[in-house]
Amino acid sequence: MKVHLEIIGPLDEDLPEELKATPRELSLPEPTSLHTFLTEVLKFRDTDKVVLVNGRYRAPNEALRPGDRVQIFPRLDGG
């Protein structure tokens, strides 16, 4: 299955080298959970990121679906 990845902000430096090129359309085995995608495919270890799938929050244990668009950006704080 193919999913589209969009990195927003300075998170590219955290990606494995082969994923730094754009556009990012990744082939994944089915099923792949959001958590597995973030930790095993993208190698993100910290959780201080906002992750949306098709513009909405999803639980980490939910499986990604073909054609999903995953957006990842740094958590924004302020007041």
C-alpha positions in Angstrom: 0.0 0.0 0.0 1.2 3.5 -0.6 0.9 6.5 1.8 1.9 10.1 1.3 4.1 11.7 3.9 4.3 15.5 4.5 6.8 16.8 7.0 6.1 20.4 8.2 8.8 22.4 9.9 12.4 21.4 10.8 11.8 17.6 11.3 13.5 16.5 8.1 16.8 16.2 10.0 15.3 13.4 12.2 14.4 11.3 9.1 16.4 8.4 7.7 18.5 9.7 4.8 16.5 7.8 2.2 13.3 9.6 3.3 14.6 13.1 3.0 13.7 13.5 -0.7 10.4 14.9 -1.7 7.7 14.1 -2.7 7.4 11.3 -0.2 5.2 8.4 -1.3 6.0 5.4 0.7 5.2 1.7 0.1 4.2 -0.1 3.3 3.1 -3.6 4.0 -0.5 -4.1 5.0 -1.4 -3.7 7.8 0.9 -1.0 9.3 -0.2 0.9 12.3 0.5 4.6 12.7 2.8 3.8 15.7 4.8 1.3 13.6 5.1 3.8 10.8 6.4 6.5 13.1 8.8 4.3 15.1 10.0 1.7 12.7 9.8 3.3 9.3 10.5 6.9 10.2 12.6 6.1 13.2 11.1 8.8 15.3 11.7 8.1 19.0 10.3 11.1 20.8 6.6 11.8 20.9 6.8 15.6 20.8 5.3 15.8 17.4 1.8 16.4 16.1 0.6 13.7 13.7 -2.5 13.9 11.5 -3.8 11.4 9.1 -6.0 12.9 6.3 -6.2 16.0 8.4 -7.4 14.3 11.6 -5.9 12.8 14.7 -5.8 9.0 14.8 -5.0 6.6 17.6 -1.4 5.2 17.3 -2.7 1.6 17.1 -5.0 2.3 14.1 -3.9 0.9 10.8 -3.0 3.2 7.9 -4.9 2.7 4.7 -3.9 2.9 1.1 -3.7 6.6 -0.1 -3.6 8.0 3.5 -1.8 11.4 3.8 0.3 11.6 7.0 1.3 15.0 8.1 3.9 15.5 10.9 4.9 18.7 12.5 6.5 20.0 15.7 4.3 20.6 18.6 3.5 24.3 18.9 3.4 25.9 22.3 2.8 29.5 23.2 0.4 31.8 24.9 
